[in-house]
């Protein structure tokens, strides 16, 4: 039986503050899905533009931009 499509578990250390925000803001049943989509977006950007993306993230020069989706409007600045 092939296991190439079986999911794998990934773990990483995060700060206590980040963990508390994660627990507060994202319901338990959605966490894995939300984090996987964010990771896929980052990996797509790195594939397209290279490791400069990772450097920009680490330097705080990379921003998640909210766009209007089905009536949900981004906050006004």
ABEGO torsion letter per residue (X at the ends): XBAAABBBBBBBBBBAAAAAAAAAABBAAAAAAAAAAAAAAAAAAAAAAEAAAAAAAAAGABBBBBBBBGGBBBBBX
